[in-house]
Amino acid sequence: MRWALQNAVGPHREVIGVAAIDNSEVANAVYSANFPLTAPLRRNVEHITREQIERDFGDADVWTASPPCQPYTRRGNEKHDADPRARSFARLLEMFPTIDETCRPKRVLVENVVGFEKSATRDALVNALGGEYHLRESVVSPRRLGVPNTRERYYLLAKRKELGPFAADGAFSFLFGDDGEATEARAAETKRIREVRHYLRRATSASDASRTKKRRPDASLAVPAPAAAKYWRWFDVVTPSSLGSQCFTAGYGKTVYGGSVLAAEAFASDPEMCEVTDAAQKRYRLVRPPPPGALRYFAPEEIAALHGLETRSSEDASAASGAPPRFALPDTLTRRQLYFTLGNSVSVDVVQELMRYLMKDVGRE
């Protein structure tokens, strides 16, 4: 969220972190690697008091929140506010009206999975903010921005009423269109969707490496033969020329429903190995078990790129002094941990566009 806000306001305005709170050691390690001057708090939001908010966080102009999504996800139990994992955000919403007015933020952005918008938690969020803030809600996928990845998420934007209403700005209408406009946007998006290859940092095969000059594929990214033999029917297969990919989740690499896997063009176009499941997006499924090494997982830095994060590493010469800032994925974290935190990430591409809109005040430009 902070990276997206900095992108939104540009390099000539500095975003100063007042506080970052997360109960995940992995998420906090990633945050610390990128924002070393702001120590994140590892804490359950449910245990933060009104007094602490007023004392320690009252200077913040913008609050962002991405509450636990498991209570609302379509693949979960959909208990919504009855799920214990919803309590922390519910507690914050109960407390919010009691916080001193001078310590409440000027702007708020909340993100969650599709399904949250039908929950009692969403209603409580609107009730907590509605009297004091202008609100806008939408469900947006990065595909609307030309990113070849499906990651539909619910977003709520809130701005204090003294800042004026949200601008009627056509530049952002694609993020807030009604169903008809959204359908039209989806129909047009295939004309400007970028191919998956633009987000790849490693080749899909040794021959591809010599042709594309990308780094050779890491053998450890190959889908293990036992997993391929057991779950081949359920893999979502994409190639460098594909115009779409499955939503990556925290379980990527452990579950076949956690995101797409990569194959070479020649392999996917072989009718004895694959059949097309989505012609527009060039996505495939296997028709029989693949040979060893035919499929590989996306590397963490490739998933990060699809999320709008250009990463840096010790192997990346472009991370030299003077280059544009790049996002750090700490070497201290395992690939499994990186998949976990990236699966729980937001689409920075989407959030920075929403932030641009949120930070634009009518009559104050």
Secondary structure, DSSP 8 states (H G I E B T S, - for coil): -HHHHHHHH-TTS-------EES-HHHHHHHHHH-TTS--EE--GGG--HHHIIIIITT-SEEEE----TTT-TTS---GGGSGGGHHHHHHHHHGGGS-GGGS-SEEEEEEETTGGGSHHHHHHHHHHHTTEEEEEEEE-GGGGT-S----EEEEEEEEGGG------GGGHHHH--HHHHHHHHHHHTTT---GGGG-SB-SSHHHHHHH--B---GGGB--HHHHHHHGGG--EE-TT-S------TTBTTBTTSS-EE--HHHHT-TTTEEEEETTTTEEEESS---TTS-EE--HHHHHHHTT--EE-TT-GGGSTTS---EE--TTS-HHHHHHHHHT---HHHHHHHHHHHT--TT--
